[in-house]
Amino acid sequence: MHNVEAPDDPYAILGTTPTLDPRIIKRAYFAAVRQAPPHADPAAFQRVRAAYELLSDASLCAAAYFRAPVASADRLARWSERWQSKLDAVCATQRAEQLEARAVAMLIERCTRVELPPRSPS
């Protein structure tokens, strides 16, 4: 095995987002090897191989995962895509319920102010 320097961001080299899932890492490795095969670009292949070896070790993978930059804008966009419509629906329902409760309260208030004429004896 060659002694290749540890990559700065092994996830970026493999073209994947930071993860601890070895299946995703392995798929990303094979995809990266197809992009940089050893016979076509030995230097790129060595970087890919070093990144994969680093991420194949559970403790080194965990360390790389926690050092990896957080793509907060991407995460926020994914969260928003997933949950924003549901939150909007809940807010709309709450607004409708509040309007209905106000309407009921106004109706009750008006009904309590109404003075009915006295009943005539039958």
ChimeraX attribute file (.defattr): number of C-alpha atoms within 10 A of each C-alpha:
attribute: neighborCount
match mode: 1-to-1
recipient: residues
	/A:1	3
	/A:2	6
	/A:3	7
	/A:4	11
	/A:5	10
	/A:6	12
	/A:7	17
	/A:8	12
	/A:9	16
	/A:10	26
	/A:11	24
	/A:12	15
	/A:13	19
	/A:14	24
	/A:15	15
	/A:16	16
	/A:17	17
	/A:18	22
	/A:19	17
	/A:20	16
	/A:21	12
	/A:22	15
	/A:23	10
	/A:24	13
	/A:25	24
	/A:26	15
	/A:27	13
	/A:28	20
	/A:29	23
	/A:30	16
	/A:31	15
	/A:32	20
	/A:33	18
	/A:34	11
	/A:35	15
	/A:36	18
	/A:37	17
	/A:38	15
	/A:39	8
	/A:40	10
	/A:41	12
	/A:42	12
	/A:43	13
	/A:44	17
	/A:45	19
	/A:46	19
	/A:47	19
	/A:48	28
	/A:49	22
	/A:50	20
	/A:51	26
	/A:52	24
	/A:53	15
	/A:54	19
	/A:55	26
	/A:56	16
	/A:57	12
	/A:58	13
	/A:59	11
	/A:60	13
	/A:61	24
	/A:62	16
	/A:63	13
	/A:64	22
	/A:65	19
	/A:66	13
	/A:67	12
	/A:68	17
	/A:69	13
	/A:70	12
	/A:71	10
	/A:72	9
	/A:73	9
	/A:74	10
	/A:75	11
	/A:76	11
	/A:77	12
	/A:78	12
	/A:79	11
	/A:80	13
	/A:81	11
	/A:82	11
	/A:83	11
	/A:84	13
	/A:85	11
	/A:86	12
	/A:87	12
	/A:88	11
	/A:89	11
	/A:90	12
	/A:91	12
	/A:92	12
	/A:93	12
	/A:94	12
	/A:95	12
	/A:96	12
	/A:97	12
	/A:98	12
	/A:99	12
	/A:100	12
	/A:101	12
	/A:102	12
	/A:103	12
	/A:104	12
	/A:105	12
	/A:106	12
	/A:107	11
	/A:108	11
	/A:109	11
	/A:110	10
	/A:111	10
	/A:112	9
	/A:113	8
	/A:114	8
	/A:115	7
	/A:116	6
	/A:117	6
	/A:118	6
	/A:119	6
	/A:120	5
	/A:121	4
	/A:122	3
